[in-house]
Amino acid sequence: MAAPGENLKINSTRLWDSLMEMAKIGPGIAGGNNRQTLTDEDAEGRALFQTWCTAAGLTMGVDEMGNMFARREGTDPQALPVYVGSHLDTQPTGGKYDGVLGVLAGLELIRTLNDLDIKTKHPIVLTNWTNEEGTRFAPAMLASGVFAGVMDRDWAYDRVDAKGKRFGDELERIGWKGPEKVGARQMHAFFELHIEQGPILEAEGKQIGVVTHGQGLRWIECTVTGKGQHTGSTPMYMRRNAGRGLARVTELVHEIALQYQPNAVGAIGHIDVYPNSRNVIPEKVVFTVDFRSHVLETLEAMAEELMSTAPGLCADVGVKFSAEVVGAFDPPAFDETLTARVRDAADRLGYSHMDIVSGAGHDACWINKVYPTTMVMCPCKDGLSHNEAEEITPDWARAGTDVLLHAVLETAEVVE
């Protein structure tokens, strides 16, 4: 079929207005959003999204994980749908665009098709995935992981937040546990538009990131065990300070990631110190190492080097090291045909672009395991994300959504 004409564009003002309207729900304290998954704010955002979908003539389906699927019919009832979307949940101190742009860009795409009375052979289904962020209920990308068959539904239901509340119970409480069997839907393709969450596109002056790969990750929970003693009365040579082990492993993680540049990153994020008292030498430190790379061999080598080297570094200062992998997915390579359509759409529309690897995990990474998938990225200012100061421009949002529109239409097949 012929590609959509270069004059076909979305209504950028309407898209931006929708982003700003959704941002009013679960406002943060510094201009961003706190709309964590399965909270009352999440329920309110879902309700607004459903209202918009109904107004656009879409029919809503909800599965057992609370994933929302708003369908625009195609002309061929036997054709598998083209899915597009992302997530509406945010970090506790999140921005207004992470995830939300991908959902509302899909809505704007459908509104544009309605405005112009454009019909497609394949249905188009707009998706809001539950618990992408994984902040309240770990791990991240939980519901898309269950959909893709890499996590068990009942296991997901039993995830608990910091207050001991179960995912399954909270899903029922807010009224978004649906009747559909999770993962029963079939897809022709899946597209996800997302802000880059990194500085590369802005630094290179590019409007569009054509995402060829996602980074795989290994989350390794480490425990360093020493001996809790009084900081004032214990001689230095007699101390077994778990904090020293943390310091040594922190530097090791940095050195490992540097060794595998430019294809790897690594850091220690979450840290718990026990007993966490100002006058007690730490007796135990529990922390998580986050290694990421789009090269599987590199990812595995980094994890192996940590596991083999850290015990000796800790033993040298009189403490013990143990570790287990608590989160993992291998780096996805996105569908080459769909990726080429994104690239061609950017060329056709005159938007500057470059191939890019996603530095963050996304729902698309799980869906890519079972159906053809790709991503489109737009820049974000200073590469800042998971922060209330996260910002994009209306022009960046417009360009990304225009490219999304054209790539989706070419895949869904316009009916003349």
NUDOTI-913523 format. One record per residue (C-alpha): residue number from 1; x, y, z. Coordinates in nm, 3 decimals. Example, Ala and Ser with C-alpha at 12.3 -4.5 7.8 and 13.67 -1.06 7.14 Angstrom:
2
{num:1	u:1.230	v:-0.450	w:0.780} $
{num:2	u:1.367	v:-0.106	w:0.714} $
! end
This chain:
416
{num:1	u:0.000	v:0.000	w:0.000} $
{num:2	u:0.105	v:0.361	w:-0.046} $
{num:3	u:0.250	v:0.540	w:0.255} $
{num:4	u:0.041	v:0.820	w:0.411} $
{num:5	u:0.097	v:1.161	w:0.253} $
{num:6	u:0.341	v:1.403	w:0.412} $
{num:7	u:0.064	v:1.654	w:0.480} $
{num:8	u:-0.108	v:1.421	w:0.726} $
{num:9	u:-0.035	v:1.562	w:1.073} $
{num:10	u:-0.188	v:1.542	w:1.419} $
{num:11	u:-0.353	v:1.831	w:1.608} $
{num:12	u:-0.057	v:1.930	w:1.826} $
{num:13	u:-0.255	v:2.181	w:2.034} $
{num:14	u:-0.512	v:1.917	w:2.127} $
{num:15	u:-0.237	v:1.671	w:2.219} $
{num:16	u:-0.066	v:1.923	w:2.445} $
{num:17	u:-0.394	v:2.022	w:2.608} $
{num:18	u:-0.462	v:1.656	w:2.687} $
{num:19	u:-0.117	v:1.617	w:2.844} $
{num:20	u:-0.174	v:1.921	w:3.063} $
{num:21	u:-0.524	v:1.804	w:3.161} $
{num:22	u:-0.397	v:1.461	w:3.269} $
{num:23	u:-0.116	v:1.630	w:3.464} $
{num:24	u:-0.377	v:1.790	w:3.691} $
{num:25	u:-0.447	v:1.444	w:3.836} $
{num:26	u:-0.201	v:1.344	w:4.107} $
{num:27	u:0.002	v:1.664	w:4.104} $
{num:28	u:0.347	v:1.650	w:4.258} $
{num:29	u:0.495	v:1.909	w:4.490} $
{num:30	u:0.733	v:2.062	w:4.234} $
{num:31	u:0.543	v:2.076	w:3.906} $
{num:32	u:0.538	v:1.708	w:3.818} $
{num:33	u:0.314	v:1.417	w:3.911} $
{num:34	u:0.265	v:1.154	w:4.181} $
{num:35	u:0.019	v:0.912	w:4.026} $
{num:36	u:0.155	v:0.579	w:4.147} $
{num:37	u:-0.004	v:0.260	w:4.030} $
{num:38	u:-0.332	v:0.142	w:4.189} $
{num:39	u:-0.369	v:0.456	w:4.400} $
{num:40	u:-0.681	v:0.671	w:4.399} $
{num:41	u:-0.496	v:0.907	w:4.167} $
{num:42	u:-0.426	v:0.623	w:3.925} $
{num:43	u:-0.798	v:0.537	w:3.929} $
{num:44	u:-0.886	v:0.900	w:3.856} $
{num:45	u:-0.642	v:0.915	w:3.564} $
{num:46	u:-0.783	v:0.592	w:3.424} $
{num:47	u:-1.137	v:0.728	w:3.447} $
{num:48	u:-1.043	v:1.043	w:3.256} $
{num:49	u:-0.868	v:0.835	w:2.991} $
{num:50	u:-1.175	v:0.613	w:2.958} $
{num:51	u:-1.397	v:0.920	w:2.917} $
{num:52	u:-1.177	v:1.046	w:2.635} $
{num:53	u:-1.174	v:0.704	w:2.468} $
{num:54	u:-1.552	v:0.676	w:2.483} $
{num:55	u:-1.586	v:1.024	w:2.331} $
{num:56	u:-1.358	v:0.909	w:2.048} $
{num:57	u:-1.591	v:0.616	w:1.974} $
{num:58	u:-1.364	v:0.347	w:2.117} $
{num:59	u:-1.477	v:0.035	w:2.302} $
{num:60	u:-1.290	v:-0.044	w:2.623} $
{num:61	u:-1.165	v:-0.381	w:2.740} $
{num:62	u:-0.984	v:-0.444	w:3.068} $
{num:63	u:-0.794	v:-0.758	w:3.162} $
{num:64	u:-0.718	v:-0.928	w:3.493} $
{num:65	u:-0.408	v:-0.712	w:3.546} $
{num:66	u:-0.596	v:-0.387	w:3.489} $
{num:67	u:-0.447	v:-0.330	w:3.144} $
{num:68	u:-0.681	v:-0.103	w:2.944} $
{num:69	u:-0.746	v:-0.166	w:2.574} $
{num:70	u:-0.949	v:0.092	w:2.377} $
{num:71	u:-1.038	v:-0.037	w:2.029} $
{num:72	u:-1.110	v:0.146	w:1.704} $
{num:73	u:-1.260	v:-0.099	w:1.458} $
{num:74	u:-1.102	v:-0.181	w:1.122} $
{num:75	u:-1.278	v:-0.276	w:0.804} $
{num:76	u:-1.160	v:-0.638	w:0.820} $
{num:77	u:-1.300	v:-0.813	w:1.129} $
{num:78	u:-1.048	v:-1.097	w:1.081} $
{num:79	u:-0.741	v:-0.872	w:1.076} $
{num:80	u:-0.531	v:-0.867	w:1.391} $
{num:81	u:-0.519	v:-0.525	w:1.561} $
{num:82	u:-0.228	v:-0.283	w:1.563} $
{num:83	u:-0.165	v:-0.183	w:1.925} $
{num:84	u:-0.020	v:0.149	w:2.038} $
{num:85	u:0.031	v:0.285	w:2.388} $
{num:86	u:0.237	v:0.306	w:2.704} $
{num:87	u:0.147	v:0.377	w:3.070} $
{num:88	u:-0.025	v:0.639	w:3.286} $
{num:89	u:0.133	v:0.556	w:3.624} $
{num:90	u:0.421	v:0.772	w:3.746} $
{num:91	u:0.709	v:0.774	w:3.989} $
{num:92	u:0.644	v:0.930	w:4.334} $
{num:93	u:0.826	v:1.238	w:4.205} $
{num:94	u:0.758	v:1.181	w:3.836} $
{num:95	u:0.721	v:1.408	w:3.539} $
{num:96	u:0.421	v:1.483	w:3.319} $
{num:97	u:0.542	v:1.295	w:3.009} $
{num:98	u:0.710	v:0.964	w:3.101} $
{num:99	u:0.465	v:0.703	w:2.971} $
{num:100	u:0.177	v:0.946	w:2.952} $
{num:101	u:0.296	v:1.087	w:2.619} $
{num:102	u:0.277	v:0.742	w:2.461} $
{num:103	u:-0.081	v:0.685	w:2.576} $
{num:104	u:-0.215	v:1.030	w:2.486} $
{num:105	u:-0.025	v:1.037	w:2.156} $
{num:106	u:-0.213	v:0.719	w:2.068} $
{num:107	u:-0.538	v:0.891	w:2.161} $
{num:108	u:-0.448	v:1.190	w:1.946} $
{num:109	u:-0.363	v:0.955	w:1.659} $
{num:110	u:-0.714	v:0.809	w:1.677} $
{num:111	u:-0.878	v:1.150	w:1.711} $
{num:112	u:-0.694	v:1.260	w:1.397} $
{num:113	u:-0.818	v:0.956	w:1.206} $
{num:114	u:-1.171	v:1.034	w:1.323} $
{num:115	u:-1.140	v:1.398	w:1.218} $
{num:116	u:-1.035	v:1.297	w:0.867} $
{num:117	u:-1.261	v:0.990	w:0.846} $
{num:118	u:-0.963	v:0.767	w:0.771} $
{num:119	u:-1.041	v:0.396	w:0.787} $
{num:120	u:-0.791	v:0.116	w:0.833} $
{num:121	u:-0.805	v:-0.252	w:0.749} $
{num:122	u:-0.665	v:-0.353	w:1.086} $
{num:123	u:-0.829	v:-0.235	w:1.409} $
{num:124	u:-0.617	v:0.000	w:1.620} $
{num:125	u:-0.609	v:-0.061	w:1.995} $
{num:126	u:-0.489	v:0.204	w:2.238} $
{num:127	u:-0.328	v:0.056	w:2.551} $
{num:128	u:-0.255	v:0.169	w:2.906} $
{num:129	u:-0.030	v:-0.091	w:3.073} $
{num:130	u:-0.058	v:-0.127	w:3.452} $
{num:131	u:0.241	v:-0.074	w:3.684} $
{num:132	u:0.512	v:0.007	w:3.432} $
{num:133	u:0.711	v:0.206	w:3.685} $
{num:134	u:0.735	v:-0.064	w:3.951} $
{num:135	u:0.785	v:0.190	w:4.227} $
{num:136	u:0.498	v:0.091	w:4.451} $
{num:137	u:0.490	v:-0.275	w:4.344} $
{num:138	u:0.815	v:-0.430	w:4.219} $
{num:139	u:0.915	v:-0.530	w:3.959} $
{num:140	u:0.869	v:-0.271	w:3.687} $
{num:141	u:0.668	v:-0.351	w:3.372} $
{num:142	u:0.468	v:-0.597	w:3.580} $
{num:143	u:0.141	v:-0.619	w:3.386} $
{num:144	u:0.302	v:-0.626	w:3.041} $
{num:145	u:0.532	v:-0.897	w:3.176} $
{num:146	u:0.232	v:-1.108	w:3.277} $
{num:147	u:0.070	v:-1.037	w:2.939} $
{num:148	u:0.384	v:-1.160	w:2.761} $
{num:149	u:0.397	v:-1.475	w:2.974} $
{num:150	u:0.726	v:-1.399	w:3.148} $
{num:151	u:0.561	v:-1.350	w:3.489} $
{num:152	u:0.279	v:-1.538	w:3.659} $
{num:153	u:-0.049	v:-1.360	w:3.725} $
{num:154	u:-0.098	v:-1.493	w:4.078} $
{num:155	u:0.263	v:-1.416	w:4.164} $
{num:156	u:0.199	v:-1.059	w:4.044} $
{num:157	u:-0.117	v:-1.038	w:4.256} $
{num:158	u:0.092	v:-1.126	w:4.563} $
{num:159	u:0.341	v:-0.839	w:4.519} $
{num:160	u:0.319	v:-0.605	w:4.818} $
{num:161	u:0.399	v:-0.237	w:4.865} $
{num:162	u:0.590	v:-0.078	w:5.153} $
{num:163	u:0.277	v:-0.093	w:5.369} $
{num:164	u:0.216	v:-0.461	w:5.298} $
{num:165	u:-0.080	v:-0.404	w:5.064} $
{num:166	u:-0.118	v:-0.667	w:4.789} $
{num:167	u:-0.125	v:-0.573	w:4.423} $
{num:168	u:-0.430	v:-0.792	w:4.363} $
{num:169	u:-0.623	v:-0.639	w:4.651} $
{num:170	u:-0.544	v:-0.283	w:4.547} $
{num:171	u:-0.639	v:-0.357	w:4.185} $
{num:172	u:-0.982	v:-0.468	w:4.307} $
{num:173	u:-1.011	v:-0.177	w:4.549} $
{num:174	u:-0.977	v:0.088	w:4.278} $
{num:175	u:-1.219	v:-0.101	w:4.054} $
{num:176	u:-0.990	v:-0.183	w:3.763} $
{num:177	u:-0.956	v:-0.560	w:3.783} $
{num:178	u:-1.108	v:-0.662	w:3.452} $
{num:179	u:-1.269	v:-0.987	w:3.338} $
{num:180	u:-1.042	v:-1.055	w:3.038} $
{num:181	u:-0.785	v:-1.332	w:3.068} $
{num:182	u:-0.449	v:-1.158	w:3.063} $
{num:183	u:-0.242	v:-1.236	w:2.753} $
{num:184	u:-0.536	v:-1.375	w:2.554} $
{num:185	u:-0.525	v:-1.089	w:2.303} $
{num:186	u:-0.328	v:-1.123	w:1.981} $
{num:187	u:-0.144	v:-0.841	w:1.807} $
{num:188	u:-0.043	v:-0.764	w:1.452} $
{num:189	u:0.213	v:-0.516	w:1.589} $
{num:190	u:0.283	v:-0.293	w:1.888} $
{num:191	u:0.415	v:0.065	w:1.882} $
{num:192	u:0.525	v:0.270	w:2.183} $
{num:193	u:0.617	v:0.639	w:2.176} $
{num:194	u:0.824	v:0.753	w:2.473} $
{num:195	u:1.046	v:1.038	w:2.581} $
{num:196	u:1.409	v:0.934	w:2.559} $
{num:197	u:1.482	v:0.975	w:2.932} $
{num:198	u:1.839	v:1.046	w:2.830} $
{num:199	u:2.042	v:1.334	w:2.678} $
{num:200	u:2.150	v:1.192	w:2.342} $
{num:201	u:1.876	v:1.318	w:2.107} $
{num:202	u:1.885	v:1.672	w:2.242} $
{num:203	u:2.266	v:1.679	w:2.235} $
{num:204	u:2.268	v:1.558	w:1.874} $
{num:205	u:1.993	v:1.799	w:1.770} $
{num:206	u:1.762	v:1.519	w:1.651} $
{num:207	u:1.384	v:1.527	w:1.674} $
{num:208	u:1.324	v:1.153	w:1.651} $
{num:209	u:1.493	v:0.850	w:1.799} $
{num:210	u:1.445	v:0.533	w:1.594} $
{num:211	u:1.480	v:0.268	w:1.862} $
{num:212	u:1.658	v:-0.039	w:1.727} $
{num:213	u:1.727	v:-0.213	w:2.060} $
{num:214	u:1.639	v:-0.192	w:2.425} $
{num:215	u:1.887	v:-0.243	w:2.702} $
{num:216	u:1.879	v:-0.563	w:2.895} $
{num:217	u:1.933	v:-0.542	w:3.267} $
{num:218	u:2.045	v:-0.736	w:3.567} $
{num:219	u:1.932	v:-0.619	w:3.910} $
{num:220	u:2.156	v:-0.785	w:4.167} $
{num:221	u:2.059	v:-0.751	w:4.533} $
{num:222	u:2.375	v:-0.759	w:4.742} $
{num:223	u:2.419	v:-0.800	w:5.117} $
{num:224	u:2.736	v:-0.707	w:5.303} $
{num:225	u:2.748	v:-0.836	w:5.660} $
{num:226	u:2.980	v:-0.706	w:5.930} $
{num:227	u:2.939	v:-0.643	w:6.303} $
{num:228	u:2.742	v:-0.364	w:6.468} $
{num:229	u:2.953	v:-0.194	w:6.733} $
{num:230	u:2.976	v:0.141	w:6.909} $
{num:231	u:3.144	v:0.396	w:6.684} $
{num:232	u:3.316	v:0.570	w:6.976} $
{num:233	u:3.455	v:0.282	w:7.175} $
{num:234	u:3.558	v:0.026	w:6.909} $
{num:235	u:3.923	v:0.054	w:6.795} $
{num:236	u:3.967	v:0.100	w:6.424} $
{num:237	u:4.166	v:-0.222	w:6.377} $
{num:238	u:3.888	v:-0.428	w:6.542} $
{num:239	u:3.603	v:-0.304	w:6.326} $
{num:240	u:3.404	v:-0.512	w:6.075} $
{num:241	u:3.230	v:-0.222	w:5.903} $
{num:242	u:2.973	v:-0.330	w:5.643} $
{num:243	u:2.986	v:0.026	w:5.508} $
{num:244	u:3.342	v:-0.034	w:5.391} $
{num:245	u:3.222	v:-0.330	w:5.189} $
{num:246	u:2.955	v:-0.111	w:5.030} $
{num:247	u:3.221	v:0.147	w:4.942} $
{num:248	u:3.442	v:-0.112	w:4.778} $
{num:249	u:3.159	v:-0.266	w:4.577} $
{num:250	u:3.036	v:0.079	w:4.470} $
{num:251	u:3.374	v:0.152	w:4.314} $
{num:252	u:3.386	v:-0.197	w:4.162} $
{num:253	u:3.048	v:-0.148	w:3.990} $
{num:254	u:3.168	v:0.182	w:3.843} $
{num:255	u:3.491	v:0.025	w:3.717} $
{num:256	u:3.307	v:-0.270	w:3.560} $
{num:257	u:3.070	v:-0.040	w:3.370} $
{num:258	u:3.359	v:0.177	w:3.250} $
{num:259	u:3.541	v:-0.132	w:3.128} $
{num:260	u:3.255	v:-0.217	w:2.892} $
{num:261	u:3.192	v:0.134	w:2.756} $
{num:262	u:3.028	v:0.248	w:2.535} $
{num:263	u:2.786	v:-0.045	w:2.549} $
{num:264	u:2.715	v:-0.059	w:2.921} $
{num:265	u:2.616	v:0.136	w:3.231} $
{num:266	u:2.598	v:0.043	w:3.595} $
{num:267	u:2.532	v:0.193	w:3.935} $
{num:268	u:2.408	v:0.118	w:4.284} $
{num:269	u:2.070	v:0.276	w:4.349} $
{num:270	u:1.866	v:0.151	w:4.644} $
{num:271	u:2.063	v:0.115	w:4.972} $
{num:272	u:1.946	v:0.006	w:5.318} $
{num:273	u:2.187	v:0.037	w:5.611} $
{num:274	u:2.132	v:-0.147	w:5.940} $
{num:275	u:2.085	v:-0.041	w:6.211} $
{num:276	u:2.118	v:0.302	w:6.047} $
{num:277	u:2.215	v:0.481	w:6.368} $
{num:278	u:2.466	v:0.762	w:6.378} $
{num:279	u:2.671	v:0.604	w:6.659} $
{num:280	u:2.663	v:0.238	w:6.549} $
{num:281	u:2.904	v:0.089	w:6.296} $
{num:282	u:2.690	v:-0.063	w:6.019} $
{num:283	u:2.640	v:-0.435	w:6.077} $
{num:284	u:2.464	v:-0.496	w:5.745} $
{num:285	u:2.410	v:-0.315	w:5.418} $
{num:286	u:2.163	v:-0.433	w:5.154} $
{num:287	u:2.181	v:-0.265	w:4.814} $
{num:288	u:2.091	v:-0.324	w:4.450} $
{num:289	u:2.334	v:-0.312	w:4.159} $
{num:290	u:2.177	v:-0.212	w:3.827} $
{num:291	u:2.375	v:-0.325	w:3.520} $
{num:292	u:2.242	v:-0.248	w:3.172} $
{num:293	u:2.358	v:-0.318	w:2.818} $
{num:294	u:2.201	v:-0.389	w:2.480} $
{num:295	u:2.466	v:-0.659	w:2.425} $
{num:296	u:2.376	v:-0.982	w:2.604} $
{num:297	u:2.735	v:-1.107	w:2.634} $
{num:298	u:2.837	v:-0.779	w:2.796} $
{num:299	u:2.549	v:-0.793	w:3.042} $
{num:300	u:2.639	v:-1.145	w:3.148} $
{num:301	u:3.008	v:-1.064	w:3.176} $
{num:302	u:2.941	v:-0.764	w:3.403} $
{num:303	u:2.725	v:-0.968	w:3.638} $
{num:304	u:2.983	v:-1.248	w:3.649} $
{num:305	u:3.267	v:-1.006	w:3.727} $
{num:306	u:3.071	v:-0.856	w:4.015} $
{num:307	u:2.988	v:-1.197	w:4.161} $
{num:308	u:3.346	v:-1.323	w:4.135} $
{num:309	u:3.531	v:-1.011	w:4.252} $
{num:310	u:3.315	v:-0.856	w:4.523} $
{num:311	u:3.350	v:-1.139	w:4.781} $
{num:312	u:3.728	v:-1.098	w:4.791} $
{num:313	u:3.713	v:-0.720	w:4.815} $
{num:314	u:3.480	v:-0.748	w:5.112} $
{num:315	u:3.679	v:-1.026	w:5.279} $
{num:316	u:3.986	v:-0.801	w:5.267} $
{num:317	u:3.812	v:-0.561	w:5.509} $
{num:318	u:3.662	v:-0.832	w:5.730} $
{num:319	u:3.305	v:-0.845	w:5.600} $
{num:320	u:3.104	v:-1.101	w:5.403} $
{num:321	u:2.940	v:-1.051	w:5.065} $
{num:322	u:2.640	v:-1.238	w:4.920} $
{num:323	u:2.418	v:-1.162	w:4.622} $
{num:324	u:2.126	v:-1.282	w:4.414} $
{num:325	u:1.974	v:-1.168	w:4.085} $
{num:326	u:1.631	v:-1.021	w:4.165} $
{num:327	u:1.544	v:-0.874	w:3.827} $
{num:328	u:1.653	v:-0.960	w:3.475} $
{num:329	u:1.561	v:-0.932	w:3.113} $
{num:330	u:1.774	v:-0.986	w:2.809} $
{num:331	u:1.823	v:-0.700	w:2.562} $
{num:332	u:1.549	v:-0.689	w:2.297} $
{num:333	u:1.612	v:-0.620	w:1.929} $
{num:334	u:1.300	v:-0.453	w:1.790} $
{num:335	u:1.128	v:-0.565	w:1.471} $
{num:336	u:1.328	v:-0.447	w:1.171} $
{num:337	u:1.025	v:-0.396	w:0.945} $
{num:338	u:0.844	v:-0.177	w:1.197} $
{num:339	u:1.165	v:0.010	w:1.281} $
{num:340	u:1.217	v:0.083	w:0.910} $
{num:341	u:0.864	v:0.226	w:0.894} $
{num:342	u:0.946	v:0.464	w:1.178} $
{num:343	u:1.263	v:0.571	w:1.000} $
{num:344	u:1.082	v:0.615	w:0.667} $
{num:345	u:0.805	v:0.816	w:0.834} $
{num:346	u:1.058	v:1.055	w:0.986} $
{num:347	u:1.224	v:1.099	w:0.645} $
{num:348	u:0.891	v:1.155	w:0.472} $
{num:349	u:0.787	v:1.419	w:0.725} $
{num:350	u:1.123	v:1.593	w:0.719} $
{num:351	u:1.209	v:1.528	w:1.085} $
{num:352	u:1.573	v:1.477	w:1.177} $
{num:353	u:1.637	v:1.137	w:1.329} $
{num:354	u:1.897	v:0.886	w:1.442} $
{num:355	u:1.905	v:0.522	w:1.548} $
{num:356	u:1.917	v:0.486	w:1.925} $
{num:357	u:1.921	v:0.223	w:2.199} $
{num:358	u:1.669	v:0.268	w:2.479} $
{num:359	u:1.854	v:0.318	w:2.805} $
{num:360	u:1.545	v:0.240	w:3.012} $
{num:361	u:1.309	v:-0.055	w:3.028} $
{num:362	u:0.964	v:-0.018	w:2.874} $
{num:363	u:0.651	v:-0.229	w:2.828} $
{num:364	u:0.755	v:-0.266	w:2.464} $
{num:365	u:1.052	v:-0.473	w:2.579} $
{num:366	u:0.823	v:-0.747	w:2.711} $
{num:367	u:0.570	v:-0.727	w:2.426} $
{num:368	u:0.861	v:-0.763	w:2.183} $
{num:369	u:0.904	v:-1.119	w:2.311} $
{num:370	u:0.568	v:-1.228	w:2.170} $
{num:371	u:0.469	v:-0.985	w:1.892} $
{num:372	u:0.643	v:-0.754	w:1.640} $
{num:373	u:0.725	v:-0.436	w:1.831} $
{num:374	u:0.910	v:-0.110	w:1.796} $
{num:375	u:0.950	v:0.224	w:1.971} $
{num:376	u:0.969	v:0.591	w:1.876} $
{num:377	u:1.147	v:0.840	w:2.099} $
{num:378	u:1.145	v:1.217	w:2.129} $
{num:379	u:1.402	v:1.422	w:2.323} $
{num:380	u:1.358	v:1.545	w:2.679} $
{num:381	u:1.534	v:1.849	w:2.818} $
{num:382	u:1.876	v:1.774	w:2.966} $
{num:383	u:1.789	v:1.404	w:2.957} $
{num:384	u:1.605	v:1.448	w:3.286} $
{num:385	u:1.334	v:1.195	w:3.375} $
{num:386	u:1.188	v:1.030	w:3.687} $
{num:387	u:1.201	v:1.382	w:3.820} $
{num:388	u:0.933	v:1.649	w:3.857} $
{num:389	u:1.145	v:1.883	w:3.646} $
{num:390	u:1.113	v:1.647	w:3.347} $
{num:391	u:1.024	v:1.856	w:3.039} $
{num:392	u:0.967	v:1.828	w:2.666} $
{num:393	u:0.855	v:2.084	w:2.411} $
{num:394	u:0.523	v:2.085	w:2.222} $
{num:395	u:0.724	v:2.058	w:1.900} $
{num:396	u:0.900	v:1.743	w:2.018} $
{num:397	u:0.566	v:1.590	w:2.119} $
{num:398	u:0.416	v:1.683	w:1.782} $
{num:399	u:0.705	v:1.537	w:1.581} $
{num:400	u:0.704	v:1.209	w:1.772} $
{num:401	u:0.328	v:1.172	w:1.738} $
{num:402	u:0.334	v:1.257	w:1.366} $
{num:403	u:0.590	v:0.983	w:1.309} $
{num:404	u:0.389	v:0.743	w:1.524} $
{num:405	u:0.076	v:0.823	w:1.321} $
{num:406	u:0.243	v:0.751	w:0.990} $
{num:407	u:0.415	v:0.430	w:1.104} $
{num:408	u:0.095	v:0.296	w:1.260} $
{num:409	u:-0.113	v:0.383	w:0.952} $
{num:410	u:0.130	v:0.208	w:0.720} $
{num:411	u:0.103	v:-0.100	w:0.942} $
{num:412	u:-0.275	v:-0.085	w:0.993} $
{num:413	u:-0.326	v:-0.028	w:0.615} $
{num:414	u:-0.539	v:0.268	w:0.513} $
{num:415	u:-0.854	v:0.176	w:0.322} $
{num:416	u:-0.913	v:0.411	w:0.031} $
! end
